[in-house]
């Protein structure tokens, strides 16, 4: 017994302890990501196969063990293909980690406030005229695949441009506009957004609202929607639709989600390094 304990003690190293901690965190994060999704039930099935494989081998069920082992191998391939959106969402959450956000903090909020005011002004004008609109405010998740479905503009944000784009019978009034606030850039117009597959949505919601909601289910963007029938202003965020909001509330939500909480002159170490490089 003493020899066994000495053997165990010799096998426990700092590296092995760190490895166990990392694996534990990975499994924990995996369980959080799949909780409440369709992948949760599949994961339970994989765990069952994982226990049945050695059990069938121990009982001497050779053929059954071969079938379970083969099924277990192909199951991982099927999970990757079928549940690609869940894996993509998990990777996006990893990429949105605070460690990476520290690289991208912006040095000033002046441009942000100006851009938001322009967006709010155009949204108010469109709502008053009951002109349907779909405006995507790109955040950390890249939307190049969405931009490619429309017409790239690379223009400066202006309320006049946004109102002109959504004017009925204009070439680009159908589809969504993609804005990048910190760059003060209208990336593209007439873009196609993925429709939400949320079956709990009411039948009164049209394609515009479902597209806006679907976009936020697959990215961290904020989507502003103006109803063509009622002129009501809505926005979608993190897979939730907020209907009939006032402009001041919309402005507050956008600023809260895009602004950087500054502490003193903390603009992020990337910008500090850049300033030192330029001798500022």
N, C-alpha and C positions, 0 to 999 in steps of 0.2 A: 504494500500500500504506500509506503514511504517512497519507494522507487517510482511509483506511478505519479505521486504528487511532485516529485523532483522533475520528472519528465514534463509534466504539464507546466511547471514553473519555468523550465528552460525554453518552452515553446512560446511563452507569453513575453512578447517584446513590445517596445514602444510602437514600432511600425504596425504590428498586428492589432494593437489596441486602436490605433488611429484608423486602420482599415475597417475594423468592426463598426466604429462610430460612423464612418462615411457610408458604409453599406446600410446601416440602420436609418440614417437620414434620407438616403435615396429611396428606400422602401417606404418610409413614412410619407415622403413627398408624393410618391407614386400612388399611395392609397388616398391621399387628399385629392389628387388630380382626377382620379377615376370615380370618386364617391359621387353618387347621384347621376352618373352617366350610364349609357348602355354598356360601356366597357366593364362596368362593375360586375355584372352577371357572368360575362365571359371570363373575367379574372378568377371568379370563384370556381368556374369549371376547370380552369387550368390548374388551380391549387388541388382540386380533387384528383385530376390526372396525375399530378406530381406525387401524391400519396399512394395512388393505386398502382403505379408502375413498380416500385420496390416491393409492395405487398404481393402482387401477382408473381413476381420473381421468387420471393421467399416461399410462397405456397407451391411453387413448381409449375405454375400455369404458363408454359412457354409460349404457346400461341397467343394467349390473351395478353401476355407481357409485350409481345411483338406488336400487336395491334395498338395497345395503349402508347407504347413508345413512338410508333409511327404517327399516331394521331397527335401526340404532344409536340412532335417536331413540326408538323404541318400547321398546327394551331397557332404557333407564333407567327408564321408567315401570314395566315389569314387575319390575325389580329392587327398586324401592321397595315394591311391593305384596307380592311373594313373600317377600322377606327383611326384612319389617318387624321381626321379633324381633331380628335382628342389629343393625339400625339403632337400635332402642330400647335394646339393651344398650350400644351405643357411646355414646349420649347419656347414659345413666345413669352410665357410667364418667366422662364429662366432668363431670357434675354432682357426682360424688363426689370431685372434685379437692381436693387439700389446701387450695387457696386458699379454697374454700367451707367446708371443714370448720373452718377457723380461726374462722369466724363463729359456730359452734355448739358450741364447747367448753363443757363444763359446769363450774360452779364447785365442785362437791363430789361425792364418790363415796359419801357416806353413804346416799343414797336408792337408788343403784344396788345396793349390797351388800345392803340390806334386801330389795329386790325380788327379787334373784337367790336369796336364801335362801328366800323364800316360794315361788318357782318350784321350787326343788330339793326343798323339803319336800313339796310337792304331788305332784311327779313320783315321789318315793320311795314315797309312800302309794299312788298309782295303780299303780305297778309291783308292789308287794307284793300288791295285790288283783287283779292281772292285768286292770286296767281300761284299755282302749285310750284313748290320748290323742294329740292333735296340737296342739302349741303353737307359734305363730309369734312370734318376737321381732323386731319391726320395728326396722330400723336407719335408714339414710339414704334408701333407696328408698321412696317413698310407696306405701302399700297401700290407698288409698281404694277402688280398684276391687274389691279382695278383700273389704274391709269391707262393701261394698254387697251382697254375695251372702249375708250372714248377718244376724244381729240385733244392732244396735248397743246396747252396754251403757253405755259411758263410766263404768265403775265402778272403784273402787280395787282394786289387786292384793292378793289375799289367798289363802292356800293353801286355806282353806275354800271360797271361791268357785270356785276352779279344780277342786277335787275334786267339788264339787256339780254343776258343769257337765257333767263327763264321767261322772257316775253313769249306768249303763245305764237305758234307758227314760225318761230325762228329755228334755224337748223339744229341748234344745240339745246332747245328747251326741254326735250325729253332726256331722262337720265339724271345722273348726279354730277355735282361739281366737287372736285377734290381741292381743298385748301390746305396749305402748310403755313400755319400762323407765324411761327418764329421766323420763317424766311419771307414772310409777306408775299406769298406766291399762290396764284391760281394755277395749279398743276395741270388740270384737265377738266373738260366738260363733256356732257353726254355719256357718262360712264355707266356701266351696268353693275348693279350691286347684287349680291346673293340674297335670295329671299329667305326669310325666317321660316323654319319648319315647326314653329311653336303652334301646336294644335289648340292651345288655350286662348288664342287671340280671337277677338270677336269678329263676326262676319262683316261688320260695318267698316272695318279697316281695309283700305285699298292696297294696291300694289306698292304705292309710294311709301306707306308706313311699314309694310312688311319688309321692303328692301332696306329701309333705314335701320330697322331692328335687326335684320339679318347681318348687316355690316358690323354692328356692335357685338354680335355673338361670336364673330371671328376675328375681331381686332379690338384695340383699346381706343378707337376713334370715338368722337362724339358726332352724331348725325342730327342736323336740324331739319325739320320737316314743316312745310307750310301746306295746309290742306287746300285743295282747289275748290272743294265743295263749300266749306265753312269759313275758310280763311284763318282757322285756328293754328296757332304755333305749337309744335310739339318737338321733343328731342328724345333721342335714344342714347342710352349709356349703359355699357356692361350688360347687354341683353335685356334691358328694361326700358319700356316706353313710357314717357311722361307726357301726357296730353294737355292741351289748352293751358299753356303757361304764359305768363306775362313777359315782355321783353327784359325787364329788370332782373327777373329771376333767371332767365336764360343767360344773360350777361354774367351774372354771379357764378353760375355753374361752370361756364366756360373758363372764366378767370381762375376759379379754384382748381380746376383740373389741369390747366396749362401753366399757371404761374409757378415760380420757384420761391420757396420760403427762404428769404435771405436773412442771415444772421450777421449783422455788421456788413463787411465787404466780402462775404463768402460766396464767390461765384463759381466754385468748383475748382479743383486743383488743376484741371486741364487749362482753364483760362488763366490761372495764376502763372502757370509755367509759360504760357504763350506771352503774357505781359512781360515777364522777365526776359524772355527771348528778344522782344522788341525794345527792351530798355525803358519801359513805361514805369 
